[in-house]
Amino acid sequence: MAVIFVPAEVSRLDNIDPKEIKVVEIQMPYAFEVDGRVYPIADEMRPGTAFLAEPFGARTQKLQKRLYTRSNCALTENRILQTIINDTHDPKADTSIWWQTDEVRVGDKINVRAEFNGDGTTLIVYEHRIKDENKSLKLEPDDWWLDKKFLGIGFSTGVTPVFAHVRYLAALNFGRTRKHPGAHYVLIVSVKNPRQLMSHEEWLEIEKKYPENFRYHPVLTREWPEDWPYTRGRIVKAEKGVDGQEKINMDPLFGVVADIEERHVRMCGNETAELQLRTGFEQTRNPASFKAEVW
Ligand SMILES: Cc1cc2nc3c(=O)[nH]c(=O)nc-3n(C[C@H](O)[C@H](O)[C@H](O)COP(=O)(O)OP(=O)(O)OC[C@H]3O[C@@H](n4cnc5c(N)ncnc54)[C@H](O)[C@@H]3O)c2cc1C
């Protein structure tokens, strides 16, 4: 059967940092017709996974297929696919340039991939599958994370999967009951300047509501207000040791997260950030587990 793409409506465009970073929401319709029959559309995307859309390429001047990790969760915002898109500034950048232009408007239609569920009665939003589990930030089953400690680190738009994790966990009260303390999540986001902070107030509110289950630590790498109470500069730094060998300085990170050995680290960003973090853990202290997604 041919791959199914459903026209979905752009329902929100928010310029976080004009021409650089945009929050995008795409609303899936309730139903879609395939071969003369109308099927309901269900949204069961697991937090930390990506959907496939068909944006326009500014360089190639044609529609392209691109994956975007969802930053909200199906539990609270069903069929509203939120993601955060940046201009990559790569010489071959294509759709990422178009997203930052005024050519894309609220109300426009963007195709999003769907597929049939097991018995062929319903269409579900296609969820991209990453085979290597260590490179996938798809949140583990609910009975797994209930008693776990996490550290989610998102660099720039790499915040998308960790945002989805926290929103999902918060919707389930972090698994907290009268008898059970539930999961604990430290969210570190690293962006260049205060303008690039995303959903900042929401994280502060969740922190206030769940002080025993959630901590938020926004890092500003290039520009910060004088009274910035969090990390200024990189959270891990590559430095030359006395022997001339490159060493990763993990002190800023360990200053924020003292119990790294107990934490399941989930990181999303570019290759350099991933390599530095991986090397840094190997050179110092290892977390309980480490999964990283690089685009
Ligand atoms: C699983 C998955 C999830 C993703 N989620 C998101 C998301 O939530 N938000 C988002 O903005 N993007 C995300 N991406 C990347 C996105 O799919 C596009 O590749 C990206 O927006 C660039 O699109 P493009 O059409 O401009 O360039 P492409 O044609 O995709 O790439 C052109 C060139 O740019 C390079 N490139 C791609 N991405 C980057 C980058 N970030 N920095 C530097 N060079 C790059 C490619 O290697 C290639 O050489 C995801 C990718 C994958 C695989």
The ligand as a MOL file (V3000), in Angstrom:
LIG
                    3D

  0  0  0     0  0            999 V3000
M  V30 BEGIN CTAB
M  V30 COUNTS 53 58 0 0 0
M  V30 BEGIN ATOM
M  V30 1 C 14.6970 11.6150 14.2030 0
M  V30 2 C 14.9020 13.0630 13.8060 0
M  V30 3 C 14.2500 14.0570 14.5130 0
M  V30 4 C 14.4340 15.4080 14.1570 0
M  V30 5 N 13.7990 16.3780 14.8830 0
M  V30 6 C 14.0040 17.6880 14.5830 0
M  V30 7 C 13.3870 18.7320 15.3560 0
M  V30 8 O 12.6370 18.4710 16.3050 0
M  V30 9 N 13.6530 20.0160 15.0310 0
M  V30 10 C 14.4970 20.3330 13.9850 0
M  V30 11 O 14.7230 21.5320 13.7370 0
M  V30 12 N 15.0670 19.3880 13.2440 0
M  V30 13 C 14.8450 18.0730 13.5060 0
M  V30 14 N 15.4430 17.1040 12.7490 0
M  V30 15 C 16.2320 17.5160 11.5740 0
M  V30 16 C 15.2770 17.8080 10.4040 0
M  V30 17 O 14.6480 16.6010 9.9790 0
M  V30 18 C 16.0220 18.3900 9.2120 0
M  V30 19 O 17.0340 17.5230 8.7800 0
M  V30 20 C 16.6290 19.7500 9.5510 0
M  V30 21 O 15.6000 20.6590 9.9190 0
M  V30 22 C 17.3690 20.3070 8.3390 0
M  V30 23 O 16.4870 20.3300 7.2470 0
M  V30 24 P 16.9310 20.9180 5.8380 0
M  V30 25 O 15.8850 20.5100 4.8480 0
M  V30 26 O 17.2590 22.3690 5.9340 0
M  V30 27 O 18.3170 20.2040 5.5330 0
M  V30 28 P 18.5520 18.6560 5.1580 0
M  V30 29 O 18.3480 18.4860 3.6800 0
M  V30 30 O 17.8040 17.7560 6.0870 0
M  V30 31 O 20.0480 18.6020 5.4490 0
M  V30 32 C 20.9440 19.3920 4.6350 0
M  V30 33 C 22.3140 19.3000 5.2170 0
M  V30 34 O 22.2950 19.8840 6.5180 0
M  V30 35 C 22.8050 18.9560 7.4620 0
M  V30 36 N 22.0620 19.1670 8.6940 0
M  V30 37 C 20.8500 18.6150 9.0210 0
M  V30 38 N 20.4860 19.0270 10.2450 0
M  V30 39 C 21.4720 19.8420 10.6990 0
M  V30 40 C 21.6950 20.5750 11.8880 0
M  V30 41 N 20.8020 20.5350 12.9070 0
M  V30 42 N 22.8210 21.3220 12.0150 0
M  V30 43 C 23.7200 21.3680 11.0060 0
M  V30 44 N 23.5790 20.6820 9.8610 0
M  V30 45 C 22.4850 19.9320 9.7020 0
M  V30 46 C 22.5930 17.5990 6.8440 0
M  V30 47 O 23.5770 16.6750 7.3040 0
M  V30 48 C 22.7790 17.8700 5.3670 0
M  V30 49 O 24.1200 17.8210 4.9720 0
M  V30 50 C 15.2820 15.7520 13.0670 0
M  V30 51 C 15.9140 14.7410 12.3530 0
M  V30 52 C 15.7470 13.4200 12.7050 0
M  V30 53 C 16.4880 12.3570 11.9260 0
M  V30 END ATOM
M  V30 BEGIN BOND
M  V30 1 1 1 2
M  V30 2 1 2 3
M  V30 3 2 2 52
M  V30 4 2 3 4
M  V30 5 1 4 5
M  V30 6 1 4 50
M  V30 7 2 5 6
M  V30 8 1 6 7
M  V30 9 1 6 13
M  V30 10 2 7 8
M  V30 11 1 7 9
M  V30 12 1 9 10
M  V30 13 2 10 11
M  V30 14 1 10 12
M  V30 15 2 12 13
M  V30 16 1 13 14
M  V30 17 1 14 15
M  V30 18 1 14 50
M  V30 19 1 15 16
M  V30 20 1 16 17
M  V30 21 1 16 18
M  V30 22 1 18 19
M  V30 23 1 18 20
M  V30 24 1 20 21
M  V30 25 1 20 22
M  V30 26 1 22 23
M  V30 27 1 23 24
M  V30 28 2 24 25
M  V30 29 1 24 26
M  V30 30 1 24 27
M  V30 31 1 27 28
M  V30 32 2 28 29
M  V30 33 1 28 30
M  V30 34 1 28 31
M  V30 35 1 31 32
M  V30 36 1 32 33
M  V30 37 1 33 34
M  V30 38 1 33 48
M  V30 39 1 34 35
M  V30 40 1 35 36
M  V30 41 1 35 46
M  V30 42 1 36 37
M  V30 43 1 36 45
M  V30 44 2 37 38
M  V30 45 1 38 39
M  V30 46 1 39 40
M  V30 47 2 39 45
M  V30 48 1 40 41
M  V30 49 2 40 42
M  V30 50 1 42 43
M  V30 51 2 43 44
M  V30 52 1 44 45
M  V30 53 1 46 47
M  V30 54 1 46 48
M  V30 55 1 48 49
M  V30 56 2 50 51
M  V30 57 1 51 52
M  V30 58 1 52 53
M  V30 END BOND
M  V30 END CTAB
M  END
